[in-house]
């Protein structure tokens, strides 16, 4: 008998989905690991990509070529905070910091400090937001 561990923080499919041939089951994630994965999926999804939830996502990729002014950084933080507020109810965002020291290389590190509401546990999530260059393209 296959007994699944129940988690009060939630359990969901691992991303990307993995299937185990032996038992015919799907790899699952629970607790803080599931929340971390959920944040990564939320920030990398465009609104309209999910069929049954067209409003889900953060739309960061449309902002990739914008100049990094103070106003624009504030807009990015607000966009991320709003997406988390609407789509990840298990956490409270404590702080969002944009590390733009890699700006000339086309990279910004987005650090999100958050607290899991039901356990008051604090965590940090860093999302690399960058332009991928086609430097390894072979002719």
Beta strands, then each sheet from edge to edge (+ up, - down):
strand 1: 11-13
strand 2: 19-20
strand 3: 25-26
strand 4: 28-30
strand 5: 91-99
strand 6: 107-116
strand 7: 121-130
sheet 1: 1+ 4-
sheet 2: 2+ 3-
sheet 3: 5+ 6- 7+
end
